[in-house]
Each structure stands twice: as structure tokens, then as C-alpha cells.
Amino acid sequence: MRHRGYLPAKERQVRSCLARLFHQKPLLIGSLVSMPRVSGKPGCECVQGELHPGLYPSLRVRENAR
């Protein structure tokens, strides 16, 4: 891997700014989780077992120890 000194000045500046933000501020880390669900409406297909797709955010907060 090449040294970062070979990167253009603008890219080095952006990477440096991102590194500062990452290490100084709390960070939300998450992903989407698929959890099928039942609507509960009478006569709906989900009552017979055909569940509705549901995507929900799964988050955790990273706090810096500093």
C-alpha cells in the first residue's frame, strides 16, 4: 500500500477531516434488520403465515473514552 503522502492534497485534507470527526464525536453505528411482521387485519394473508416484510434500523452509539 502506498503512503498517504502520494495522495492529492485535497484527498489528504478530506481524509484528515473525517478522521478527526470519527475520533472526536459520538458515532451512530447501524444497519437494517429484516423482521417479518403480522398486521393483524382480519382476512390478511399474514394471518395464514405470509408475513409482511419489515425493515428496521438497528443502531448502537459509540461513545469515545476520551
CHARMM internal coordinates of N, CA and C (Angstrom, degrees):
IC EDIT
DIST 1 N 1 CA 1.4518
DIST 1 CA 1 C 1.5276
ANGL 1 N 1 CA 1 C 108.83
DIST 1 C 2 N 1.3101
ANGL 1 CA 1 C 2 N 115.35
DIHE 1 N 1 CA 1 C 2 N 137.65
DIST 2 N 2 CA 1.4505
ANGL 1 C 2 N 2 CA 120.28
DIHE 1 CA 1 C 2 N 2 CA -178.65
DIST 2 CA 2 C 1.5209
ANGL 2 N 2 CA 2 C 111.23
DIHE 1 C 2 N 2 CA 2 C -78.28
DIST 2 C 3 N 1.3262
ANGL 2 CA 2 C 3 N 115.36
DIHE 2 N 2 CA 2 C 3 N 152.82
DIST 3 N 3 CA 1.4568
ANGL 2 C 3 N 3 CA 122.13
DIHE 2 CA 2 C 3 N 3 CA 178.45
DIST 3 CA 3 C 1.5252
ANGL 3 N 3 CA 3 C 109.56
DIHE 2 C 3 N 3 CA 3 C -68.15
DIST 3 C 4 N 1.3213
ANGL 3 CA 3 C 4 N 117.95
DIHE 3 N 3 CA 3 C 4 N 147.57
DIST 4 N 4 CA 1.4640
ANGL 3 C 4 N 4 CA 121.85
DIHE 3 CA 3 C 4 N 4 CA -178.68
DIST 4 CA 4 C 1.5241
ANGL 4 N 4 CA 4 C 112.82
DIHE 3 C 4 N 4 CA 4 C -63.42
DIST 4 C 5 N 1.3186
ANGL 4 CA 4 C 5 N 117.82
DIHE 4 N 4 CA 4 C 5 N -18.02
DIST 5 N 5 CA 1.4552
ANGL 4 C 5 N 5 CA 121.20
DIHE 4 CA 4 C 5 N 5 CA 178.52
DIST 5 CA 5 C 1.5229
ANGL 5 N 5 CA 5 C 112.41
DIHE 4 C 5 N 5 CA 5 C -62.44
DIST 5 C 6 N 1.3188
ANGL 5 CA 5 C 6 N 116.93
DIHE 5 N 5 CA 5 C 6 N -20.42
DIST 6 N 6 CA 1.4583
ANGL 5 C 6 N 6 CA 121.09
DIHE 5 CA 5 C 6 N 6 CA 178.87
DIST 6 CA 6 C 1.5310
ANGL 6 N 6 CA 6 C 112.44
DIHE 5 C 6 N 6 CA 6 C -81.95
DIST 6 C 7 N 1.3180
ANGL 6 CA 6 C 7 N 117.56
DIHE 6 N 6 CA 6 C 7 N -9.96
DIST 7 N 7 CA 1.4654
ANGL 6 C 7 N 7 CA 120.92
DIHE 6 CA 6 C 7 N 7 CA 179.46
DIST 7 CA 7 C 1.5239
ANGL 7 N 7 CA 7 C 110.05
DIHE 6 C 7 N 7 CA 7 C -75.27
DIST 7 C 8 N 1.3170
ANGL 7 CA 7 C 8 N 117.82
DIHE 7 N 7 CA 7 C 8 N 152.97
DIST 8 N 8 CA 1.4691
ANGL 7 C 8 N 8 CA 120.28
DIHE 7 CA 7 C 8 N 8 CA 174.98
DIST 8 CA 8 C 1.5331
ANGL 8 N 8 CA 8 C 110.27
DIHE 7 C 8 N 8 CA 8 C -60.64
DIST 8 C 9 N 1.3111
ANGL 8 CA 8 C 9 N 116.27
DIHE 8 N 8 CA 8 C 9 N 151.14
DIST 9 N 9 CA 1.4685
ANGL 8 C 9 N 9 CA 121.70
DIHE 8 CA 8 C 9 N 9 CA -176.11
DIST 9 CA 9 C 1.5293
ANGL 9 N 9 CA 9 C 111.55
DIHE 8 C 9 N 9 CA 9 C -56.40
DIST 9 C 10 N 1.3327
ANGL 9 CA 9 C 10 N 117.51
DIHE 9 N 9 CA 9 C 10 N -42.10
DIST 10 N 10 CA 1.4705
ANGL 9 C 10 N 10 CA 120.62
DIHE 9 CA 9 C 10 N 10 CA -179.08
DIST 10 CA 10 C 1.5264
ANGL 10 N 10 CA 10 C 110.79
DIHE 9 C 10 N 10 CA 10 C -61.95
DIST 10 C 11 N 1.3325
ANGL 10 CA 10 C 11 N 117.59
DIHE 10 N 10 CA 10 C 11 N -42.40
DIST 11 N 11 CA 1.4681
ANGL 10 C 11 N 11 CA 120.47
DIHE 10 CA 10 C 11 N 11 CA 179.79
DIST 11 CA 11 C 1.5264
ANGL 11 N 11 CA 11 C 111.28
DIHE 10 C 11 N 11 CA 11 C -66.91
DIST 11 C 12 N 1.3262
ANGL 11 CA 11 C 12 N 117.36
DIHE 11 N 11 CA 11 C 12 N -38.98
DIST 12 N 12 CA 1.4716
ANGL 11 C 12 N 12 CA 119.94
DIHE 11 CA 11 C 12 N 12 CA 176.45
DIST 12 CA 12 C 1.5184
ANGL 12 N 12 CA 12 C 110.57
DIHE 11 C 12 N 12 CA 12 C -62.23
DIST 12 C 13 N 1.3437
ANGL 12 CA 12 C 13 N 116.65
DIHE 12 N 12 CA 12 C 13 N -40.09
DIST 13 N 13 CA 1.4634
ANGL 12 C 13 N 13 CA 121.47
DIHE 12 CA 12 C 13 N 13 CA 179.93
DIST 13 CA 13 C 1.5256
ANGL 13 N 13 CA 13 C 110.91
DIHE 12 C 13 N 13 CA 13 C -64.11
DIST 13 C 14 N 1.3223
ANGL 13 CA 13 C 14 N 117.23
DIHE 13 N 13 CA 13 C 14 N -43.85
DIST 14 N 14 CA 1.4667
ANGL 13 C 14 N 14 CA 121.40
DIHE 13 CA 13 C 14 N 14 CA 179.88
DIST 14 CA 14 C 1.5245
ANGL 14 N 14 CA 14 C 110.33
DIHE 13 C 14 N 14 CA 14 C -65.07
DIST 14 C 15 N 1.3274
ANGL 14 CA 14 C 15 N 116.89
DIHE 14 N 14 CA 14 C 15 N -44.66
DIST 15 N 15 CA 1.4728
ANGL 14 C 15 N 15 CA 120.21
DIHE 14 CA 14 C 15 N 15 CA 179.32
DIST 15 CA 15 C 1.5197
ANGL 15 N 15 CA 15 C 111.50
DIHE 14 C 15 N 15 CA 15 C -61.89
DIST 15 C 16 N 1.3211
ANGL 15 CA 15 C 16 N 116.65
DIHE 15 N 15 CA 15 C 16 N -39.09
DIST 16 N 16 CA 1.4571
ANGL 15 C 16 N 16 CA 121.67
DIHE 15 CA 15 C 16 N 16 CA 179.31
DIST 16 CA 16 C 1.5290
ANGL 16 N 16 CA 16 C 110.45
DIHE 15 C 16 N 16 CA 16 C -64.98
DIST 16 C 17 N 1.3296
ANGL 16 CA 16 C 17 N 116.35
DIHE 16 N 16 CA 16 C 17 N -43.24
DIST 17 N 17 CA 1.4638
ANGL 16 C 17 N 17 CA 120.98
DIHE 16 CA 16 C 17 N 17 CA 179.06
DIST 17 CA 17 C 1.5320
ANGL 17 N 17 CA 17 C 110.61
DIHE 16 C 17 N 17 CA 17 C -63.35
DIST 17 C 18 N 1.3223
ANGL 17 CA 17 C 18 N 116.94
DIHE 17 N 17 CA 17 C 18 N -43.27
DIST 18 N 18 CA 1.4695
ANGL 17 C 18 N 18 CA 120.60
DIHE 17 CA 17 C 18 N 18 CA 178.40
DIST 18 CA 18 C 1.5300
ANGL 18 N 18 CA 18 C 111.28
DIHE 17 C 18 N 18 CA 18 C -63.45
DIST 18 C 19 N 1.3200
ANGL 18 CA 18 C 19 N 117.00
DIHE 18 N 18 CA 18 C 19 N -40.33
DIST 19 N 19 CA 1.4712
ANGL 18 C 19 N 19 CA 120.41
DIHE 18 CA 18 C 19 N 19 CA 179.02
DIST 19 CA 19 C 1.5230
ANGL 19 N 19 CA 19 C 110.46
DIHE 18 C 19 N 19 CA 19 C -62.88
DIST 19 C 20 N 1.3440
ANGL 19 CA 19 C 20 N 116.75
DIHE 19 N 19 CA 19 C 20 N -41.79
DIST 20 N 20 CA 1.4743
ANGL 19 C 20 N 20 CA 119.72
DIHE 19 CA 19 C 20 N 20 CA 178.21
DIST 20 CA 20 C 1.5277
ANGL 20 N 20 CA 20 C 110.94
DIHE 19 C 20 N 20 CA 20 C -62.42
DIST 20 C 21 N 1.3303
ANGL 20 CA 20 C 21 N 116.99
DIHE 20 N 20 CA 20 C 21 N -45.63
DIST 21 N 21 CA 1.4643
ANGL 20 C 21 N 21 CA 120.18
DIHE 20 CA 20 C 21 N 21 CA 179.18
DIST 21 CA 21 C 1.5213
ANGL 21 N 21 CA 21 C 111.52
DIHE 20 C 21 N 21 CA 21 C -61.32
DIST 21 C 22 N 1.3163
ANGL 21 CA 21 C 22 N 116.39
DIHE 21 N 21 CA 21 C 22 N -42.76
DIST 22 N 22 CA 1.4548
ANGL 21 C 22 N 22 CA 121.17
DIHE 21 CA 21 C 22 N 22 CA -177.75
DIST 22 CA 22 C 1.5262
ANGL 22 N 22 CA 22 C 111.49
DIHE 21 C 22 N 22 CA 22 C -62.59
DIST 22 C 23 N 1.3201
ANGL 22 CA 22 C 23 N 117.13
DIHE 22 N 22 CA 22 C 23 N -37.33
DIST 23 N 23 CA 1.4621
ANGL 22 C 23 N 23 CA 119.88
DIHE 22 CA 22 C 23 N 23 CA -175.24
DIST 23 CA 23 C 1.5276
ANGL 23 N 23 CA 23 C 114.10
DIHE 22 C 23 N 23 CA 23 C -91.37
DIST 23 C 24 N 1.3322
ANGL 23 CA 23 C 24 N 118.45
DIHE 23 N 23 CA 23 C 24 N -12.34
DIST 24 N 24 CA 1.4580
ANGL 23 C 24 N 24 CA 119.84
DIHE 23 CA 23 C 24 N 24 CA -176.16
DIST 24 CA 24 C 1.5237
ANGL 24 N 24 CA 24 C 114.20
DIHE 23 C 24 N 24 CA 24 C -105.04
DIST 24 C 25 N 1.2931
ANGL 24 CA 24 C 25 N 118.87
DIHE 24 N 24 CA 24 C 25 N -30.22
DIST 25 N 25 CA 1.4642
ANGL 24 C 25 N 25 CA 122.40
DIHE 24 CA 24 C 25 N 25 CA -173.13
DIST 25 CA 25 C 1.5257
ANGL 25 N 25 CA 25 C 111.09
DIHE 24 C 25 N 25 CA 25 C -107.13
DIST 25 C 26 N 1.3412
ANGL 25 CA 25 C 26 N 117.08
DIHE 25 N 25 CA 25 C 26 N 152.49
DIST 26 N 26 CA 1.4673
ANGL 25 C 26 N 26 CA 118.44
DIHE 25 CA 25 C 26 N 26 CA 171.50
DIST 26 CA 26 C 1.5293
ANGL 26 N 26 CA 26 C 108.84
DIHE 25 C 26 N 26 CA 26 C -60.32
DIST 26 C 27 N 1.3007
ANGL 26 CA 26 C 27 N 116.00
DIHE 26 N 26 CA 26 C 27 N 147.57
DIST 27 N 27 CA 1.4585
ANGL 26 C 27 N 27 CA 120.93
DIHE 26 CA 26 C 27 N 27 CA -174.60
DIST 27 CA 27 C 1.5161
ANGL 27 N 27 CA 27 C 110.06
DIHE 26 C 27 N 27 CA 27 C -126.18
DIST 27 C 28 N 1.3294
ANGL 27 CA 27 C 28 N 116.50
DIHE 27 N 27 CA 27 C 28 N 131.84
DIST 28 N 28 CA 1.4596
ANGL 27 C 28 N 28 CA 121.23
DIHE 27 CA 27 C 28 N 28 CA 173.54
DIST 28 CA 28 C 1.5172
ANGL 28 N 28 CA 28 C 108.54
DIHE 27 C 28 N 28 CA 28 C -87.30
DIST 28 C 29 N 1.3055
ANGL 28 CA 28 C 29 N 116.09
DIHE 28 N 28 CA 28 C 29 N 127.50
DIST 29 N 29 CA 1.4575
ANGL 28 C 29 N 29 CA 121.73
DIHE 28 CA 28 C 29 N 29 CA 177.32
DIST 29 CA 29 C 1.5218
ANGL 29 N 29 CA 29 C 106.22
DIHE 28 C 29 N 29 CA 29 C -118.72
DIST 29 C 30 N 1.3196
ANGL 29 CA 29 C 30 N 116.70
DIHE 29 N 29 CA 29 C 30 N 129.77
DIST 30 N 30 CA 1.4568
ANGL 29 C 30 N 30 CA 117.41
DIHE 29 CA 29 C 30 N 30 CA -177.94
DIST 30 CA 30 C 1.5057
ANGL 30 N 30 CA 30 C 113.51
DIHE 29 C 30 N 30 CA 30 C -163.97
DIST 30 C 31 N 1.3069
ANGL 30 CA 30 C 31 N 113.64
DIHE 30 N 30 CA 30 C 31 N 178.49
DIST 31 N 31 CA 1.4514
ANGL 30 C 31 N 31 CA 121.21
DIHE 30 CA 30 C 31 N 31 CA 177.48
DIST 31 CA 31 C 1.5253
ANGL 31 N 31 CA 31 C 107.48
DIHE 30 C 31 N 31 CA 31 C -157.54
DIST 31 C 32 N 1.3206
ANGL 31 CA 31 C 32 N 115.44
DIHE 31 N 31 CA 31 C 32 N 172.28
DIST 32 N 32 CA 1.4606
ANGL 31 C 32 N 32 CA 119.97
DIHE 31 CA 31 C 32 N 32 CA 175.58
DIST 32 CA 32 C 1.5239
ANGL 32 N 32 CA 32 C 109.46
DIHE 31 C 32 N 32 CA 32 C -92.14
DIST 32 C 33 N 1.3163
ANGL 32 CA 32 C 33 N 115.45
DIHE 32 N 32 CA 32 C 33 N 137.00
DIST 33 N 33 CA 1.4589
ANGL 32 C 33 N 33 CA 121.66
DIHE 32 CA 32 C 33 N 33 CA 179.74
DIST 33 CA 33 C 1.5254
ANGL 33 N 33 CA 33 C 107.59
DIHE 32 C 33 N 33 CA 33 C -117.23
DIST 33 C 34 N 1.3166
ANGL 33 CA 33 C 34 N 116.59
DIHE 33 N 33 CA 33 C 34 N 131.02
DIST 34 N 34 CA 1.4553
ANGL 33 C 34 N 34 CA 121.50
DIHE 33 CA 33 C 34 N 34 CA 178.13
DIST 34 CA 34 C 1.5253
ANGL 34 N 34 CA 34 C 108.87
DIHE 33 C 34 N 34 CA 34 C -88.71
DIST 34 C 35 N 1.3244
ANGL 34 CA 34 C 35 N 115.92
DIHE 34 N 34 CA 34 C 35 N 120.10
DIST 35 N 35 CA 1.4680
ANGL 34 C 35 N 35 CA 121.22
DIHE 34 CA 34 C 35 N 35 CA 179.05
DIST 35 CA 35 C 1.5259
ANGL 35 N 35 CA 35 C 108.04
DIHE 34 C 35 N 35 CA 35 C -134.00
DIST 35 C 36 N 1.3359
ANGL 35 CA 35 C 36 N 117.61
DIHE 35 N 35 CA 35 C 36 N 101.02
DIST 36 N 36 CA 1.4651
ANGL 35 C 36 N 36 CA 119.82
DIHE 35 CA 35 C 36 N 36 CA 178.00
DIST 36 CA 36 C 1.5262
ANGL 36 N 36 CA 36 C 110.65
DIHE 35 C 36 N 36 CA 36 C -59.46
DIST 36 C 37 N 1.3385
ANGL 36 CA 36 C 37 N 115.88
DIHE 36 N 36 CA 36 C 37 N 147.66
DIST 37 N 37 CA 1.4655
ANGL 36 C 37 N 37 CA 118.86
DIHE 36 CA 36 C 37 N 37 CA -175.57
DIST 37 CA 37 C 1.5286
ANGL 37 N 37 CA 37 C 110.75
DIHE 36 C 37 N 37 CA 37 C -139.42
DIST 37 C 38 N 1.3048
ANGL 37 CA 37 C 38 N 114.41
DIHE 37 N 37 CA 37 C 38 N 165.33
DIST 38 N 38 CA 1.4688
ANGL 37 C 38 N 38 CA 123.33
DIHE 37 CA 37 C 38 N 38 CA 177.49
DIST 38 CA 38 C 1.5229
ANGL 38 N 38 CA 38 C 107.49
DIHE 37 C 38 N 38 CA 38 C -108.23
DIST 38 C 39 N 1.3340
ANGL 38 CA 38 C 39 N 116.40
DIHE 38 N 38 CA 38 C 39 N 133.16
DIST 39 N 39 CA 1.4683
ANGL 38 C 39 N 39 CA 119.39
DIHE 38 CA 38 C 39 N 39 CA 179.48
DIST 39 CA 39 C 1.5243
ANGL 39 N 39 CA 39 C 111.29
DIHE 38 C 39 N 39 CA 39 C -80.77
DIST 39 C 40 N 1.3257
ANGL 39 CA 39 C 40 N 117.09
DIHE 39 N 39 CA 39 C 40 N -30.94
DIST 40 N 40 CA 1.4542
ANGL 39 C 40 N 40 CA 120.50
DIHE 39 CA 39 C 40 N 40 CA 179.41
DIST 40 CA 40 C 1.5259
ANGL 40 N 40 CA 40 C 114.35
DIHE 39 C 40 N 40 CA 40 C 87.90
DIST 40 C 41 N 1.3227
ANGL 40 CA 40 C 41 N 117.34
DIHE 40 N 40 CA 40 C 41 N 1.61
DIST 41 N 41 CA 1.4721
ANGL 40 C 41 N 41 CA 120.24
DIHE 40 CA 40 C 41 N 41 CA 179.43
DIST 41 CA 41 C 1.5228
ANGL 41 N 41 CA 41 C 109.24
DIHE 40 C 41 N 41 CA 41 C -75.74
DIST 41 C 42 N 1.3363
ANGL 41 CA 41 C 42 N 118.26
DIHE 41 N 41 CA 41 C 42 N 133.86
DIST 42 N 42 CA 1.4597
ANGL 41 C 42 N 42 CA 119.98
DIHE 41 CA 41 C 42 N 42 CA 178.16
DIST 42 CA 42 C 1.5307
ANGL 42 N 42 CA 42 C 110.34
DIHE 41 C 42 N 42 CA 42 C -61.94
DIST 42 C 43 N 1.3117
ANGL 42 CA 42 C 43 N 116.82
DIHE 42 N 42 CA 42 C 43 N 137.35
DIST 43 N 43 CA 1.4536
ANGL 42 C 43 N 43 CA 122.09
DIHE 42 CA 42 C 43 N 43 CA 178.52
DIST 43 CA 43 C 1.5167
ANGL 43 N 43 CA 43 C 114.29
DIHE 42 C 43 N 43 CA 43 C 82.28
DIST 43 C 44 N 1.3238
ANGL 43 CA 43 C 44 N 119.02
DIHE 43 N 43 CA 43 C 44 N -1.78
DIST 44 N 44 CA 1.4613
ANGL 43 C 44 N 44 CA 122.04
DIHE 43 CA 43 C 44 N 44 CA 179.76
DIST 44 CA 44 C 1.5322
ANGL 44 N 44 CA 44 C 109.37
DIHE 43 C 44 N 44 CA 44 C -76.02
DIST 44 C 45 N 1.3263
ANGL 44 CA 44 C 45 N 116.23
DIHE 44 N 44 CA 44 C 45 N 150.06
DIST 45 N 45 CA 1.4675
ANGL 44 C 45 N 45 CA 120.64
DIHE 44 CA 44 C 45 N 45 CA -179.75
DIST 45 CA 45 C 1.5273
ANGL 45 N 45 CA 45 C 112.54
DIHE 44 C 45 N 45 CA 45 C -61.29
DIST 45 C 46 N 1.3292
ANGL 45 CA 45 C 46 N 116.64
DIHE 45 N 45 CA 45 C 46 N -24.40
DIST 46 N 46 CA 1.4638
ANGL 45 C 46 N 46 CA 118.72
DIHE 45 CA 45 C 46 N 46 CA -177.97
DIST 46 CA 46 C 1.5253
ANGL 46 N 46 CA 46 C 111.73
DIHE 45 C 46 N 46 CA 46 C -68.63
DIST 46 C 47 N 1.3299
ANGL 46 CA 46 C 47 N 117.31
DIHE 46 N 46 CA 46 C 47 N -22.23
DIST 47 N 47 CA 1.4640
ANGL 46 C 47 N 47 CA 120.17
DIHE 46 CA 46 C 47 N 47 CA 178.07
DIST 47 CA 47 C 1.5362
ANGL 47 N 47 CA 47 C 110.11
DIHE 46 C 47 N 47 CA 47 C -66.93
DIST 47 C 48 N 1.3403
ANGL 47 CA 47 C 48 N 117.02
DIHE 47 N 47 CA 47 C 48 N -32.64
DIST 48 N 48 CA 1.4645
ANGL 47 C 48 N 48 CA 121.10
DIHE 47 CA 47 C 48 N 48 CA 178.81
DIST 48 CA 48 C 1.5349
ANGL 48 N 48 CA 48 C 112.18
DIHE 47 C 48 N 48 CA 48 C -86.21
DIST 48 C 49 N 1.3209
ANGL 48 CA 48 C 49 N 118.29
DIHE 48 N 48 CA 48 C 49 N 3.47
DIST 49 N 49 CA 1.4561
ANGL 48 C 49 N 49 CA 120.61
DIHE 48 CA 48 C 49 N 49 CA 176.05
DIST 49 CA 49 C 1.5231
ANGL 49 N 49 CA 49 C 115.18
DIHE 48 C 49 N 49 CA 49 C 111.78
DIST 49 C 50 N 1.3274
ANGL 49 CA 49 C 50 N 118.86
DIHE 49 N 49 CA 49 C 50 N -8.13
DIST 50 N 50 CA 1.4685
ANGL 49 C 50 N 50 CA 121.85
DIHE 49 CA 49 C 50 N 50 CA 176.97
DIST 50 CA 50 C 1.5265
ANGL 50 N 50 CA 50 C 107.81
DIHE 49 C 50 N 50 CA 50 C -85.75
DIST 50 C 51 N 1.3194
ANGL 50 CA 50 C 51 N 116.23
DIHE 50 N 50 CA 50 C 51 N 89.42
DIST 51 N 51 CA 1.4617
ANGL 50 C 51 N 51 CA 121.56
DIHE 50 CA 50 C 51 N 51 CA -173.20
DIST 51 CA 51 C 1.5328
ANGL 51 N 51 CA 51 C 111.71
DIHE 50 C 51 N 51 CA 51 C -74.53
DIST 51 C 52 N 1.3301
ANGL 51 CA 51 C 52 N 114.53
DIHE 51 N 51 CA 51 C 52 N 152.94
DIST 52 N 52 CA 1.4615
ANGL 51 C 52 N 52 CA 121.33
DIHE 51 CA 51 C 52 N 52 CA 177.08
DIST 52 CA 52 C 1.5264
ANGL 52 N 52 CA 52 C 109.00
DIHE 51 C 52 N 52 CA 52 C -79.14
DIST 52 C 53 N 1.3436
ANGL 52 CA 52 C 53 N 116.98
DIHE 52 N 52 CA 52 C 53 N 140.97
DIST 53 N 53 CA 1.4666
ANGL 52 C 53 N 53 CA 117.84
DIHE 52 CA 52 C 53 N 53 CA 176.25
DIST 53 CA 53 C 1.5235
ANGL 53 N 53 CA 53 C 109.70
DIHE 52 C 53 N 53 CA 53 C -71.17
DIST 53 C 54 N 1.2776
ANGL 53 CA 53 C 54 N 115.95
DIHE 53 N 53 CA 53 C 54 N 141.50
DIST 54 N 54 CA 1.4627
ANGL 53 C 54 N 54 CA 120.53
DIHE 53 CA 53 C 54 N 54 CA 177.12
DIST 54 CA 54 C 1.5171
ANGL 54 N 54 CA 54 C 109.82
DIHE 53 C 54 N 54 CA 54 C -138.99
DIST 54 C 55 N 1.3349
ANGL 54 CA 54 C 55 N 117.36
DIHE 54 N 54 CA 54 C 55 N 127.97
DIST 55 N 55 CA 1.4571
ANGL 54 C 55 N 55 CA 122.01
DIHE 54 CA 54 C 55 N 55 CA 175.54
DIST 55 CA 55 C 1.5226
ANGL 55 N 55 CA 55 C 108.24
DIHE 54 C 55 N 55 CA 55 C -111.10
DIST 55 C 56 N 1.3071
ANGL 55 CA 55 C 56 N 115.84
DIHE 55 N 55 CA 55 C 56 N 128.22
DIST 56 N 56 CA 1.4520
ANGL 55 C 56 N 56 CA 121.71
DIHE 55 CA 55 C 56 N 56 CA -177.90
DIST 56 CA 56 C 1.5174
ANGL 56 N 56 CA 56 C 109.36
DIHE 55 C 56 N 56 CA 56 C -129.08
DIST 56 C 57 N 1.3354
ANGL 56 CA 56 C 57 N 117.76
DIHE 56 N 56 CA 56 C 57 N 143.34
DIST 57 N 57 CA 1.4662
ANGL 56 C 57 N 57 CA 119.25
DIHE 56 CA 56 C 57 N 57 CA 176.79
DIST 57 CA 57 C 1.5245
ANGL 57 N 57 CA 57 C 110.49
DIHE 56 C 57 N 57 CA 57 C -75.99
DIST 57 C 58 N 1.2948
ANGL 57 CA 57 C 58 N 115.65
DIHE 57 N 57 CA 57 C 58 N 135.81
DIST 58 N 58 CA 1.4572
ANGL 57 C 58 N 58 CA 122.39
DIHE 57 CA 57 C 58 N 58 CA 173.87
DIST 58 CA 58 C 1.5214
ANGL 58 N 58 CA 58 C 105.43
DIHE 57 C 58 N 58 CA 58 C -111.81
DIST 58 C 59 N 1.3163
ANGL 58 CA 58 C 59 N 116.98
DIHE 58 N 58 CA 58 C 59 N 116.42
DIST 59 N 59 CA 1.4597
ANGL 58 C 59 N 59 CA 121.40
DIHE 58 CA 58 C 59 N 59 CA -173.50
DIST 59 CA 59 C 1.5186
ANGL 59 N 59 CA 59 C 112.38
DIHE 58 C 59 N 59 CA 59 C -123.81
DIST 59 C 60 N 1.3126
ANGL 59 CA 59 C 60 N 114.48
DIHE 59 N 59 CA 59 C 60 N 152.13
DIST 60 N 60 CA 1.4526
ANGL 59 C 60 N 60 CA 120.13
DIHE 59 CA 59 C 60 N 60 CA 167.95
DIST 60 CA 60 C 1.5135
ANGL 60 N 60 CA 60 C 106.71
DIHE 59 C 60 N 60 CA 60 C -142.39
DIST 60 C 61 N 1.3023
ANGL 60 CA 60 C 61 N 116.81
DIHE 60 N 60 CA 60 C 61 N 151.18
DIST 61 N 61 CA 1.4546
ANGL 60 C 61 N 61 CA 121.46
DIHE 60 CA 60 C 61 N 61 CA -177.58
DIST 61 CA 61 C 1.5193
ANGL 61 N 61 CA 61 C 108.07
DIHE 60 C 61 N 61 CA 61 C -105.21
DIST 61 C 62 N 1.3217
ANGL 61 CA 61 C 62 N 114.96
DIHE 61 N 61 CA 61 C 62 N 129.28
DIST 62 N 62 CA 1.4617
ANGL 61 C 62 N 62 CA 120.82
DIHE 61 CA 61 C 62 N 62 CA 176.88
DIST 62 CA 62 C 1.5094
ANGL 62 N 62 CA 62 C 106.94
DIHE 61 C 62 N 62 CA 62 C -98.94
DIST 62 C 63 N 1.3147
ANGL 62 CA 62 C 63 N 117.14
DIHE 62 N 62 CA 62 C 63 N 115.08
DIST 63 N 63 CA 1.4543
ANGL 62 C 63 N 63 CA 122.31
DIHE 62 CA 62 C 63 N 63 CA 177.04
DIST 63 CA 63 C 1.5226
ANGL 63 N 63 CA 63 C 107.89
DIHE 62 C 63 N 63 CA 63 C -99.60
DIST 63 C 64 N 1.3130
ANGL 63 CA 63 C 64 N 116.28
DIHE 63 N 63 CA 63 C 64 N 137.44
DIST 64 N 64 CA 1.4581
ANGL 63 C 64 N 64 CA 119.99
DIHE 63 CA 63 C 64 N 64 CA 177.57
DIST 64 CA 64 C 1.5168
ANGL 64 N 64 CA 64 C 109.52
DIHE 63 C 64 N 64 CA 64 C -74.74
DIST 64 C 65 N 1.3284
ANGL 64 CA 64 C 65 N 116.18
DIHE 64 N 64 CA 64 C 65 N 144.22
DIST 65 N 65 CA 1.4585
ANGL 64 C 65 N 65 CA 121.31
DIHE 64 CA 64 C 65 N 65 CA -179.25
DIST 65 CA 65 C 1.5208
ANGL 65 N 65 CA 65 C 111.79
DIHE 64 C 65 N 65 CA 65 C -80.63
DIST 65 C 66 N 1.3402
ANGL 65 CA 65 C 66 N 117.63
DIHE 65 N 65 CA 65 C 66 N -6.47
DIST 66 N 66 CA 1.4619
ANGL 65 C 66 N 66 CA 120.65
DIHE 65 CA 65 C 66 N 66 CA -177.19
DIST 66 CA 66 C 1.4940
ANGL 66 N 66 CA 66 C 112.11
DIHE 65 C 66 N 66 CA 66 C -72.04
END
COOR INIT
IC SEED 1 N 1 CA 1 C
IC BUILD
